[in-house]
Amino acid sequence: MNISRIEMTPVVVPARENAINSPGKAAPLHMLSVGASKGWSVQFDSLVKWILKIHTNDGITGIGESLRAVSEPQMREIAESLIGADPTNMNLRDLPIPYGRAYDGFECAIYDLVGKALSVPAYKLLGGAYRERVYCSAWFGQRDPEDAGRCASEFREMGYDCLKFKGSLDEDPVAVCKAIKDQAGEDFRVIIDPNTRWERPAEILPFLGRLEEIGNVWILEDPIPRWDLRNWRHLRRKSSIPLALHTAIPYAELFQKPQDVILAIQEEAVD
């Protein structure tokens, strides 16, 4: 089996109206720079992603989907480099593709392709099934408290019992969490993800205590810059809210690497 050609189709998938932020709130959430635009200045649903179809000479096709805002020249260069390769001979844990935002789409397509070639679902190539159901939270970007409470109540009616939102100090996260509790119930959990934008630990410790009093924050993800593990550890010791560090290969541009997980655990900086 050899890869004979790779189709790449650009698509833009806009979010439903008001699905990200409160109406009228301008809060772009794409954290990386795009062309001449700095990070946090472009909304992610306006960016191009790629649908990949990897075809083989045996008539098998693997389908994948890239992240948004991946470099088109890099995508095409990687596609060209894979022509003629036998995907069943590849090390699926270390594909011949540079780590970065282009990796995911090709990885998905290759796993799909190899699974079809071997007549097994892709999860078997990853070591087998771990669970039959995957826990899923609701999500939104940045909302004012009243709107956040309304959304949480609607999510509760849809069957969700957890909500993740993009925390920013432009809003009052304490007021948002209280509104969610008031409208969706005491057992409705919250994950706050500031994407490292709560930059000064001394300023956030007081309202972490107020969040503890409200009692519905399940996880605080990436509150402060990820390089500042000393203050991560300090926050962890001062607050009962569990801390989570987001580490992903697609963010190599932000110097994220798998070894960050080991270092954070060694420093007792995360839960």
Protein Blocks (a to p, Z undefined) as FASTA:
>chain_A
ZZfbdcdddddddddehklmcehiacdfbfbdehjbcehiacfklpccdddddddfkopa
cdddddehiafklmmmmmmmmgopafklpcfklccbdedjklmmmmmmmmmmmmmmnopa
fklmnnpafbfbdcdddddfbdcfklmmmmmmmmmmnopabdcddddfkbcfklmmmmmm
mmnojklccdddekhpamblklmmmmmmmmmmnopafbdchkbcfklmmlmmmmmmmpcb
dcdddddfklmmnopafklmmmmmmnopaZZ
